[in-house]
């Protein structure tokens, strides 16, 4: 096997570890709290959650395997293969949630796998240098810095899907920076620990990893998961490829008609990635909505049972349930479509609430 082949294998293993970690951390982000919290507060709550640490273990494994892959291959190659994390996440999440992967999802998954195979085969990127010049990094900082500030501040001004997209841009771009800086860290660490601590890339590398984890958690809660997943998954290889060419001097060995084949492959990768992310996110939003519906139903039933003498009417109980449900769904950032669906389910739980009301009335009569 050539170095490029080994890099592909390591990158795929890194994607599998990333998928494991992302599935667990995404669920943790939705379940850790029902309150609206800031980025650092959410991260503080997450590190106290056992489930999050299991997901973090997958992320750390991803970083390690990704570093090994980057030592042998280009940033463009490794970051492009990171998209396969969505392919691995499908059966993993299906197993955890006890649901079947739909035929539509498998169709997009196969299209993504085929398009990625075409891109990796056709582009044949050169690895380039391991470290960029300080002047080049200064230009990158002047461009990326204001963009990050705008996205973070914008997420405080706008809410919902807009905020989710802005935070996901920061998360995906930070992880792309992490991938590029990993090549420099891998090279420097060979000269000893002292050389590693003297290298400025090492501190930027740590900052990029932390920023990626923090803002990724926040993007999952800021608004629609559809927006956050789609943006972060596409942003990482896109920004990583641009930085790989601009900072490390990586090049594509593609000429003639193969350029059009490569462009078509990239388009299919983006479309399939967005489609898979939207399907996965919609499923997670629906699950969160269902959990919120159950909590709201329990609250309404508890209210009726604890106040039997007030003789709540069925309409009043349903009104309580509806208000609590919409509030719960808003706090868990379910999308509007799920809100409408779950509010519609009030009719289906009508009989259950009516039973609780009747029980309350019976208790009142007996007393």
Helices and strands as residue ranges (DSSP letters): H 3-31, H 39-46, H 50-70, H 75-81, G 82-84, H 85-97, H 103-123, E 125-126, H 134-157, H 161-189, H 193-198, H 200-222, H 225-247, E 251-252, H 258-306, G 308-310, H 314-331, H 336-344, H 350-366
